[in-house]
C-alpha cells in the first residue's frame, strides 16, 4: 500500500490560523491555499474567537501565533490538550513564534504542541511542519503530567531499555499511549483520516 503524502492530505485539511496580525494570518492562509493546496483555512485574531471557531466547526489542524507567549494563548493550547468541549485533544497544533529560544521551545513542547514554526514563515518550513504532522504522526501520550504527542523523535534501538530517563519512574504505569487509551475507553476523535 502506498504511503500517503502531504499532497494526498492537502484537500482534507481544515485549518484554523490563530494570529492577532492580519498580515501573518493572510500569509499562512495564502501559503496553505496556494502552496499546499488546502482550500479550507480560517483566520481568527483572538483566542476567544478561536475557541468559538473550534467549538463550532470541525477542523483537523491549528496554527497558532504564540506571540510573547501570552497566557491566553498558552491556556488555549492547554485547554485543547485537556479535551475542552467537543475539541479533540489529539488535534495537531503547530505553534508559530518570533522567538524560538530554548525556554520557549521547551514550554511549548511541555504543553503538547506537535511542531514549532519560526517566524518569518516560508513555504518550505511550513511544508516541513505539515509533513511531520500528517505524514509522520507521532504516538500519543496520556499521563498525569503530560498529554500530547510523544516528544521522542528518535526510534529506540533494538534491545534498548524501555526506560529512557529518570522521570519515567515517576510516570510509571499511569502513562498511556493513544492506542492504550482507545482500547480501554471510548474511541478518540481522529485528526486526519486517510
Residue, then its C-alpha position, 0 to 999 in steps of 0.5 A: x500500500x502506498x504511503x500517503x503524502x502531504x499532497x494526498x492530505x492537502x484537500x482534507x485539511x481544515x485549518x484554523x490560523x490563530x494570529x492577532x496580525x492580519x498580515x501573518x494570518x493572510x500569509x499562512x492562509x495564502x501559503x496553505x491555499x496556494x502552496x499546499x493546496x488546502x482550500x479550507x483555512x480560517x483566520x481568527x485574531x483572538x483566542x476567544x474567537x478561536x475557541x468559538x471557531x473550534x467549538x463550532x466547526x470541525x477542523x483537523x489542524x491549528x496554527x497558532x501565533x504564540x506571540x510573547x507567549x501570552x497566557x491566553x494563548x498558552x491556556x488555549x493550547x492547554x485547554x485543547x490538550x485537556x479535551x475542552x468541549x467537543x475539541x479533540x485533544x489529539x488535534x495537531x497544533x503547530x505553534x508559530x513564534x518570533x522567538x524560538x529560544x530554548x525556554x520557549x521551545x521547551x514550554x511549548x513542547x511541555x504543553x503538547x504542541x506537535x511542531x514549532x514554526x519560526x517566524x518569518x514563515x516560508x513555504x518550505x518550513x511550513x511544508x516541513x511542519x505539515x509533513x511531520x504532522x500528517x505524514x509522520x504522526x507521532x504516538x500519543x501520550x496520556x499521563x498525569x503530567x503530560x498529554x500530547x504527542x510523544x516528544x521522542x523523535x528518535x526510534x529506540x534501538x533494538x534491545x534498548x531499555x524501555x526506560x529512557x530517563x529518570x522521570x519515567x519512574x515517576x510516570x510509571x504505569x499511569x502513562x498511556x499511549x493513544x492506542x492504550x487509551x482507545x482500547x480501554x475507553x471510548x474511541x478518540x476523535x481522529x485528526x486526519x483520516x486517510 
